[in-house]
Amino acid sequence: MPWSQVTHTFQARSKGCYLVTNDVLKAIESEVRKYKIGMCNLFLQHTSASLCLNENVCREVREDLTMALDHIAPESLPYKHTDEGPDDACGHVKCAVM
């Protein structure tokens, strides 16, 4: 069974919830055209980021997700893992929740 692999690098962004559908489609477009049916596996190589499928009816959904995640894992907690800054550990927590 044939398969393809594409590596894509997203531009750096501040914390938050973002739409990445168009970025992913653009990155895999040429490979996807080779197949009539298949499966797409996405692997995110960042330890404090995650991918989540959700509706895209309005921007408020992403804003609400960001607000809720900030409430669940605020930067103000006394985290022990702060090697990359004060948002490092809470980023890992948010990734695990998602």
Secondary structure as UniProt FT lines:
FT   HELIX           21..32
FT   TURN            33..34
FT   TURN            47..48
FT   HELIX           59..72
FT   TURN            75..76
FT   TURN            83..84
FT   TURN            86..87
FT   HELIX           88..97
//
